[in-house]
Amino acid sequence: MKNIYLLGAAGSIGTQTLDLVTRYPKQFKIIGMSLGSNHQINDDILKHHPAKIVCLRTSDKLKEYQELYQDTLFVVGDDGLMQIAAYPIEGVLINALSGSAGLRPTIKAIESKKDILLANKETLVMAGEIVKKKIEEHHVSLYPIDSEHNALWQLIRDENKDDIDQLIITASGGALRHLHRDQLQTIKKEDALKHPNWSMGAKITIDSATMMNKGLEVIEAHYLFDLPYEKIKTILHDESLVHGMIQFKDGSLKALLGNADMRMPILYALSYPNRAKQSLTPFELSDLHFKKMDFDRYPLLKLAYEVGIKKGLLPTVMNAANEAAVKLFLNDQISFLEIESIVAEEVNTFQNISNPTLDDIIQCDEMIQKKVFDRVKKG
């Protein structure tokens, strides 16, 4: 039996994880989790997955939850996430939160000797060097459950790293992939949220359309696999059936293929080093299309490479500006292309510092997000 702490239980990754827990009741058990803002969804989750500790986003219905589920300890907000991460029962922490909110609980869980199953890209983007040091210091493991990084992890698992010439991360191109840049001026959020292959949360779906999501993945891959950026490539792949590839120094390629179903990488990480059997829609090999990445079409991906190489606080600045800009776009306060211009301006005007502390990173994230929100309010 493996105990699980699940941050982001009401999101896409979270609900698929809960589905696996339901399917494998003798292997997995929920000990703690954080819920979302939809109380009907929260109630349904709690009825099927009672937990010892649960974090609510706000305290407005705290008493109601406490009365309904008297055997559960309810905590609230960012402090509540930290309480879950530090809860004293042994287990693994699945971080499926969206955005920078996932960083501090990841650090706290590592310090509490919990292995991490990571879907929160921002954790490594903002503080990759700090997280890696913490993992080594506390003798825990970090396993990726993003489909691309999980695929690369499986591909690399039995290989000699010196034989690897490059990692290849595939990208669908998102909802707007067939549009030229001059067609993006009037894009509405409804258009950008129609991902052709995956069902995901709003923020990551917009990031897929701008390719910022792939930029975050490039930085994440750098820290996960200890390879320089020049060995991490991205390629457009319409079908999202090839989740990752590695090319060896002899020119040969090794790829991992599978349906666009996140339960596969989640279950692989939960079951590692073994593989658990599960029944999914049969995989059917169809036509596969690949296209060279166009950095002019997707300038935020190019920016992510540049920021990743420079390190310091710039990855935090880029991520924070993007996080704020996407929220503004989803609230109909800015245009789609303004996401790019806001992120680029914040990165290009920021005075970088090397070797930031965790406090530096958190303060920078808050400052940049506030700056972006305030600028739009004044504008």
Sequence and secondary structure as in RCSB ss.txt:
>XXXX:A:sequence
MKNIYLLGAAGSIGTQTLDLVTRYPKQFKIIGMSLGSNHQINDDILKHHPAKIVCLRTSDKLKEYQELYQDTLFV
VGDDGLMQIAAYPIEGVLINALSGSAGLRPTIKAIESKKDILLANKETLVMAGEIVKKKIEEHHVSLYPIDSEHN
ALWQLIRDENKDDIDQLIITASGGALRHLHRDQLQTIKKEDALKHPNWSMGAKITIDSATMMNKGLEVIEAHYLF
DLPYEKIKTILHDESLVHGMIQFKDGSLKALLGNADMRMPILYALSYPNRAKQSLTPFELSDLHFKKMDFDRYPL
LKLAYEVGIKKGLLPTVMNAANEAAVKLFLNDQISFLEIESIVAEEVNTFQNISNPTLDDIIQCDEMIQKKVFDR
VKKG
>XXXX:A:secstr
 EEEEEETTTSHHHHHHHHHHHH TTTEEEEEEE  S HHHHHHHHHHS  SEEEES STTHHHHHHH TTSEEE
EHHHHHHHHHT SS  EEEE   SGGGHHHHHHHHHTT  EEE  HHHHHHHHHHHHHHHHHHT  EEE SHHHH
HHHHHHTTS GGGEEEEEEEE   TTTTS GGG TT  HHHHT  SS    HHHHHHHHHTHHHHHHHHHHHHHH
T  GGGEEEEEETT  EEEEEEETTS EEEEE  S THHHHHHHHHTTS               EEE  TTT HH
HHHHHHHHHH TTHHHHHHHHHHHHHHHHHTTSS HHHHHHHHHHHHHT    SS  HHHHHHHHHHHHHHHHHH
HHH 
